[in-house]
Amino acid sequence: MNRGQICVCDAVHVIVREKQRYAMLFQSVVLPCQYQTASIQTPVVQWWYKSYCRDRTRESFTLPETLGMQASELGPESHLDCSDNSRTIRVVASAQGSSLTLAEHYKGRDITIINKADLRIGELQWGDSGVYFCKVVIADDLEGKNEAQLELLVLGTYTLHFHQNKNITHD
């Protein structure tokens, strides 16, 4: 199937149109997820979180010349290329119909699943940066592509101040 095409098929098909999303610290964000299925059963929609292999927020504060190597030497997705046992993986939320369950780590936060499968996170925190997986489980529709992922990078106002002030010289 070509990118951007809609699946007209019997199997479940999960789509995340954006591969990366940038959002500001303490603001809210909606991570979009759509799915198609021929099933009439109510699906379970789950959002999972995986931390980056390396801290991308810290990388944004570091000048490439201070790394000892250029970012291009690391590869375009080296922050994603590591084994799962070397990073944090956890469920964020799970919904079926109007029933929503937040994982223990996220209880007390303004997080919900809206529009059938979109994840809304209110008041982003630094630790929210990472890779998010939208997974749709339907009991009578086990074939097809039942998950898709996108990256979320939380940015703060310090990033802007840092980049504006990095060329200041002191006399």
C-alpha positions, 0 to 999 in steps of 0.5 A, spaced: 500 500 500 502 506 498 503 512 503 497 516 504 492 510 501 486 508 505 485 501 506 479 498 504 480 491 506 477 486 511 483 486 516 484 492 521 488 497 519 491 502 524 494 509 521 498 515 524 499 520 519 505 524 522 511 520 524 514 526 528 510 531 533 514 537 536 510 540 542 511 545 548 513 543 555 506 544 559 502 545 553 497 540 551 498 535 545 493 530 541 497 524 538 493 522 532 491 515 530 486 512 526 483 505 524 479 501 519 476 495 520 470 491 518 468 488 525 462 491 529 465 489 535 468 495 540 475 495 539 480 496 545 485 502 543 491 502 547 497 507 547 504 505 549 510 509 550 517 507 549 523 512 551 528 514 546 535 510 546 538 517 547 535 523 550 533 527 544 532 533 549 539 534 551 541 533 544 537 539 542 541 543 548 548 540 545 552 544 540 554 538 534 562 540 535 562 539 542 559 532 541 566 530 538 562 527 532 557 530 527 550 528 528 550 525 521 555 520 524 550 517 529 545 516 523 538 519 522 534 514 527 540 512 532 535 515 538 531 509 536 535 504 534 537 500 541 534 493 544 527 494 548 531 492 554 535 498 554 529 503 555 523 504 558 516 501 555 509 502 558 502 502 557 499 510 557 492 508 556 487 503 554 480 505 552 474 500 550 468 504 548 467 510 553 471 506 559 478 509 559 484 506 564 490 510 565 496 506 567 499 507 574 505 512 572 500 516 568 494 517 574 492 524 576 494 527 569 490 530 564 490 524 559 485 521 555 483 518 548 479 522 544 476 521 537 476 514 537 483 513 538 487 519 538 491 520 545 490 527 548 496 529 553 494 535 557 500 539 560 506 536 557 512 534 562 520 533 559 519 525 560 513 525 555 518 525 549 519 518 546 516 514 541 508 512 542 505 506 539 497 506 537 495 499 538 488 497 536 485 490 538 479 487 536 477 480 538 474 478 531 479 482 527 486 479 528 489 480 521 492 486 518 496 492 521 494 493 528 499 498 530 503 504 528 507 509 531 510 516 532 515 520 535 513 526 540 519 531 542 517 536 548 521 542 547 521 548 552 522 555 552 529 554 555 531 551 548 529 558 544 533 562 549 539 557 549 540 558 541 539 565 542 544 566 547 549 561 544 553 566 540 554 572 546 561 573 547 563 576 554 568 582 554 
